[in-house]
Amino acid sequence: MSTVADVIVVGGGPAGVAAAVELRRRGVKHVTIVDREPHLGGATRHCSHSPFGMREFGRLYFGAAYGRRLERAAAAAGVEVLTGHSVVSLGEQGALTVTSPRGVDMMSAKRVVIATGARETPRSARFISGDRPVGVITTGTLQSYAAFHGLMPFRRPLIVGSELVSYSALLTCLAHGARPVAMVEPNPYALARAPFTWLPRLAGIPFHCGAELIDIVGQNRVEAAKIRLENGTVQTLACDGVLLTGCFTPESALLLRSLQGVAPGSAGPAIDQDGRMQNPAYFAGGNVLRAVETAGWSFREGRRVGAAVAEDLARGTAGEAPVTVGFDSPIKLVVPGLLRRNGLATPAFQDFQLRFERRVRGCLSLELNGREVWSRKALWLPERRILVPIPPAAFKAGSVHFRFTEES
Ligand SMILES: Cc1cc2nc3c(=O)[nH]c(=O)nc-3n(C[C@H](O)[C@H](O)[C@H](O)COP(=O)(O)OP(=O)(O)OC[C@H]3O[C@@H](n4cnc5c(N)ncnc54)[C@H](O)[C@@H]3O)c2cc1C
């Protein structure tokens, strides 16, 4: 064992840094962050735009400066930082296998916090047909090229998607002299809210909702993309790149390789109200729980999970076996997906976070032991955060279930 810590935090983005700093603030002695990148900051490091940091640091930062601010916060709090180290397996009792240019090491801790974030879905997992030319990338890759290498891989890309990150992609293109030929969203409506949705039109870029990318053409580089519009007509757009934005999924490869597994729906680890997984030595926070939230949200979540881990170390027992929170389709996910009787005095999660798979109108309700305790009728939109307060009685219930009745 090269390192034996009180707590190891895997991932040094906003959630991981906030958890580590909070642990130190609460007197936990040996806290180590392990991150595979050369610097802390996570996904914020390559964002050349604002806004970041208002609620956690009281001022606005651009993404890269916010990443550096996180790095300073970790150093000031006395957190040990191991960058350039990848955690490749999670063992029982907090034993981790870590690789670095020095080779393979074993590390262990009394508690481990997983804060590995989320990533956009690449082409291979979207089943987009056509040629396989250079120039089909995600926003994260584009922003890394631009921020770390001063490279802009295309001048006239097609942007696919209309989540918040899609507008971040559009701004990155415009800021680096590229002019997208169009933005397309397969749903009949934009996924982000106004005023973001006004951006393409303000920039004079065609924005097609209900339009699908059906083919990519190009031998070496992208030469064109075929899209099917909402009315069924097929258009061929000359372009030199395809920018696949959003469709985030938790970075949970590590969990899939371990006994921990992932929760159905969120594809991240199942946690209880304290951020604790089934294995009581492991906790999680930030975007690995559910794609995808803002940096500020992930930071605050990480801080609360850090506080819970500190309390747990002082208490020393895990509480009883958890109850799994059930949910009906088209609810996509519920976090926390586990509830434990005898959890910590101050739960890290006061609300259930829900997402829907698709746009749907109807009644969402929460049942404890088969009895309805909360309900609301609304039009529910995909990729929008829905919060339902966790009633104290839920921690003692034998069954907890979210029902959905769709209105025709
Ligand atoms: C293109 C883009 C634009 C965005 N724009 C904004 C914005 O304007 N405002 C805003 O508030 N938010 C924005 N966000 C969202 C914000 O970046 C995230 O919400 C935030 O970074 C999530 O924090 P996190 O700590 O959960 O995960 P991340 O920031 O993703 O950090 C996870 C860390 O874990 C590390 N890691 C993963 N696996 C391992 C492993 N096995 N071993 C070691 N380390 C590992 C990664 O290297 C990474 O550093 C944007 C995101 C993207 C992708």
The ligand as a Gaussian input file, in Angstrom:
#p B3LYP/6-31G(d) Opt

LIG

0 1
 C      -18.780000      21.545000     -22.611000
 C      -19.292000      21.833000     -21.222000
 C      -19.716000      23.114000     -20.887000
 C      -20.178000      23.396000     -19.593000
 N      -20.564000      24.677000     -19.263000
 C      -20.939000      24.955000     -17.987000
 C      -21.252000      26.300000     -17.561000
 O      -21.179000      27.257000     -18.341000
 N      -21.625000      26.493000     -16.252000
 C      -21.707000      25.471000     -15.361000
 O      -22.027000      25.680000     -14.182000
 N      -21.431000      24.189000     -15.732000
 C      -21.044000      23.917000     -17.012000
 N      -20.740000      22.636000     -17.384000
 C      -20.982000      21.556000     -16.401000
 C      -19.839000      21.409000     -15.404000
 O      -18.611000      21.345000     -16.050000
 C      -20.089000      20.142000     -14.612000
 O      -21.345000      20.245000     -14.003000
 C      -19.076000      19.904000     -13.503000
 O      -17.764000      19.936000     -14.002000
 C      -19.355000      18.537000     -12.844000
 O      -18.495000      18.362000     -11.772000
 P      -18.087000      16.908000     -11.264000
 O      -17.084000      17.152000     -10.181000
 O      -19.279000      16.118000     -10.949000
 O      -17.383000      16.172000     -12.503000
 P      -16.216000      16.607000     -13.499000
 O      -16.015000      18.056000     -13.539000
 O      -16.518000      15.905000     -14.779000
 O      -14.898000      15.966000     -12.836000
 C      -14.687000      14.584000     -12.813000
 C      -13.199000      14.346000     -12.635000
 O      -13.009000      12.947000     -12.402000
 C      -11.816000      12.549000     -13.043000
 N      -11.879000      11.096000     -13.246000
 C      -12.851000      10.405000     -13.903000
 N      -12.578000       9.078000     -13.831000
 C      -11.427000       8.949000     -13.133000
 C      -10.651000       7.833000     -12.725000
 N      -11.014000       6.571000     -13.022000
 N       -9.506000       8.050000     -12.033000
 C       -9.108000       9.330000     -11.716000
 N       -9.824000      10.435000     -12.062000
 C      -10.964000      10.234000     -12.754000
 C      -11.809000      13.360000     -14.341000
 O      -10.493000      13.487000     -14.851000
 C      -12.379000      14.697000     -13.867000
 O      -11.356000      15.598000     -13.504000
 C      -20.260000      22.356000     -18.654000
 C      -19.837000      21.042000     -19.004000
 C      -19.350000      20.788000     -20.277000
 C      -18.886000      19.375000     -20.634000

